[in-house]
Amino acid sequence: MLDFLRARAIPGLEVVEDERYLRTVDVDGTFGSIEVRHLPHRQSLGVRICFPDVRSLPAIVTRVRRVFDLGADIETIDAHLSGDPVLAPLVAQRPGLRAPGGWDGFETAIRAVLGQQISVAAARQLAGKLVALHGRAVPKSFLIHHDLSHVFPTSKRLASAASLGVGMPAARLSALKAVAEAAFGDPNLFRPFGNIEETVARLRSIRGIGEWTAQYIALRAIREMDAFPVTDIGLLRGAAFIEGEKTTPANLLSRAESWRPWRAYAAQHLWAAGGSRPYVPS
């Protein structure tokens, strides 16, 4: 989990060091920061919250639980996936593997668009520029770490910006604006909506959002546990590793039918099995 977060930590917004995850927090326009660390002797996470309004505590804890996937019924998921003789060794190798979530739906969607067809490191750099240009500064008295500085920009702020100020293809800039406008117009855009197919269809109606990006947003932001970005090169690499030969998205999608309704967790195992970091957005 920390490896995943470390590779995608946006400068100014997130820090991963000394086995801790730290980030800035924006709850309805009030800013602060948090620190999350593992408490192995208690099989728990410890969270330090530096925030000016105690009434926001439940909302912040809920987001921490989402990022670290604490609501997952891991025993049930592992048992289901272990029923597949090909996945069983992967589950045995990494029992309890969870699916990292997004802190905020809009933030996750923007990060997904930024990461289209580029490396994780490149997407991280673009996200850092976006935060520096459009994110609001957090008062120093509510910053836990000296490398934290800004919150992620809101949908309203990006939708109304004359220029986003990040160098990228025009089509992707257009998609960023479209996501910002859609999120500003519909506060429930990144909440569960019907089944996975209906959720993906709704996301794909946004200009510039294709199948892969929609599946990724559904997995990380909306927490659709049957989301499966089948065209992802990391998934295909992992599938080739366990099957011993290359496969196609169509074949992998058919193969994944028996993994439902937990295909997102099967994806985590395939990414891990691929032998290198998955080629997915930040």
N, C-alpha and C positions, 0 to 999 in steps of 0.2 A: 504493500500500500504506500509506504513512504517512498519507495523507488518511483512509483507512478507519479506521485505528487511532486517529488523533487525534479523530475525531468520536465515538468510542466509549470513550475513555480514562476509566476509573472513578477518581474522586478517591481518593487514598490508595493505590491499587493500581497505577496506570499513569500515565506522563507521556510526552508526545510533544513535544519541543522541539529546536531546532537540528538538525533532520534526524536525530534520535535517538529510539529507542523504549526506554523504561525501564519496568521493572515489578518487583514483589516476586515471590518464588518460595517455594513450599512443596513440599518433597520429603519425604514420610513424616514430617511433623511437624518438620522442620528448616527454618529460614527464612533467606532472603537476598534478593539482588536482582541484576538484570542490566541491561546497556545494550547495545543493538544499533544499529549504524550501517552505512551503505553505504560500501563501498570501491570506487568506480567504476573506479579504475585497475587493480584486480585482479579486477574483475567478481565481487566477493565481498561477504559481510557480515562485519563484525568484531564480535565479542561479548566484552564484559567481564563477568566473573562474580565476584560477591562473595558467597561461600558458605562455611560452616564445614567442610564435608565434601567433600573432593576426589572421593570415590567417587561422588558424585551428578553429576559432570561429564557423563557420557554421557547421562543422563536429561534434563538441562537442555538440552544441545545438540540432542537429539532434538525437544524441544518448540519450540525456536527454529526448527528446520527446518520443523516443522509449521505454525507461525504464518505463516511467510513462504513456504510452499509450495515449498521448495527441492527436493523430490523429484520435481516434475512434469517430464515429458518434453515441454517446451514446443514443440520443433520438430514433434514428431508431432501434438500437439494443434492447433497452428496450421495445419498442413497439412490435417488432417481438416476443421476448421471452414471453412477457405478453400475447400473443395469446394462449399460452398453459396454461390451467387452473391450472396445477400443479406447473408450474414455476412462474406464475403470483404473488402469495404471496411472493415468494423469491425476485422477482424484486422490488416489492413494499417495502419490508423491507430494501433493499440496492439499491436504485435507483442510477444509474450512476456508478455501480461497473465496474472497468476496469480490464484489463488483464496485469499484470506486464510483461515487456519485458526484454530481456537481453542487457547488454551494448555492447557486442561484440559477434558475432556468434561463433567464436572459443572458447572463454571463456565459453559461455553458454553450448556448446557441451561437453567440458571437465568437467564442473560442473555436467552435467547430467550423464555422465559415472561414475564419482566419487560417485554419489548418488544412483547407482543401488543397490537395495535390502538392503540399510542401512538407518538409520535415518538422518534427516536433520542436526542434531547436529554433527553426526559422519562425514557426508560429508563435513561439514564446516571445521572441524578439518583437514581432509585430504587436502582440498583445501588450507588451511593456510600453511601446510607443503610444498606443491607444490610451492606456491608463494614465501615462504622464501628461498627455495632451488634454484629456477630457475627464479624467477622474478628479474628484474633489479631495483636497488635503484633509487628513485626520489631525485633530489637535494633538500636539506632542504629549500632553498629559494622559492621553488614552492610547498611546502606542507602547506595546510591550517590547518591541525590538526596534533597534535603530535603523534597520534596513526597510522597515515598513513606513509608508508615507501616504498613500492614496487609496481610496475605495474604487471599485470598478464603476465606470460611468453608467448612468441610468439609461433606460430606453428613451426617455424624453430628451435627455441631453444629446444623445447620438442622433436621434431622429431630427432634431432641430439644428444640428451643426451644419454650417455652410460647407465645411470641408473636414474630413476625418483626419487628414494629415499623415496618413500612412501610405507608403508606396506599395501598390499592388495593382493587379489588373482591374480595368474598369468594371468588368462583370462581377468581380468579387466585391468591389466597393459598393456596387449597386445592390448586391445581396445583403451586405451589412446594413445598408440603409433600410432595405425592405424588412429585415428582421426587426430592426429598431422600431420602425413604424407599426409593424404588426403587433409587437409586444406592448407598445404604448397604447395602441387602440384596443387591445384585449388583455386585461390583467390576468385572465385565466388561460392564456395561450399555452403555458407550460405545465398545466395540471393534467392529470389522467383524463382521457376522453375515450370512452368505449374500449374496444379491443386494440391490439397492436396495429392491425391494418388500418383502422379508422384514425388512430393517432398519427401514423405515418402519412396517411392521405391528407390530413389537415395541415401537417407541417410542409408537405410538398406543394401545397397551394401557395406558399410564400415564394416570391420571385428569387431564383437562385438557389433554392434548396432542392437537391436531388435525393434519390433513394438512400444513398450511403449516408449523407449528412443527416437526413431525417431519422434514420435508424440510430445513428450515434446520439443525436439529441434525445431520442426516446429512451435510450439506455441510460445515459448519464444524468439527464435533467429531469425527465418525467418518471424515471425509475420503472420503465416497462421491462420486466424481467424476462420477457420473451423476445425482446429486440435482438436483431441479429444482422449486423452490417456485412452481408455475405460477400460483397465485392472487395472488402478490405484485404489488402495484400498480406497483412499479418495473419489474418485468419486462414487465407489460402496457403500461406507458408506453413502454419501450424498443422493444417489438415494434411498437407503433403508429407510432413514429418511423421505423423502417426500412421498414415496409410501406406507410406513407402513409395508414393508416386504422386505426380502433380494431379490436381483436380480442377474442375471448372466451378464457377459460382452456382450454376444450375445443379450440378451434381452434389455440391456441398449443401445447398438448400434442401435437396431431397434427403440427403443423409441426416440432416438436422431435425427432421420431423419427429424422430423418436426422443429428442432431447426436450421437446416442448413440455411444460410451459417455462422451462428454465434455460432457454438457449443463450441468454446473456451470460450465464455462468459457464456454459460450455465454451462460449467465446473466450472467456478469461483463461480457461485451461488451454485452448488452442494458441492464444497469443503467447502464453508462458512456454508452451511446448515448441514454439517456432525457433527457439535458440537465440533470439535477439528481440529487442524492444519492438512492440507492434507499431506499424506505421499508421498511427491514428493521431487526430488533432489534439491540441492541448486543452 
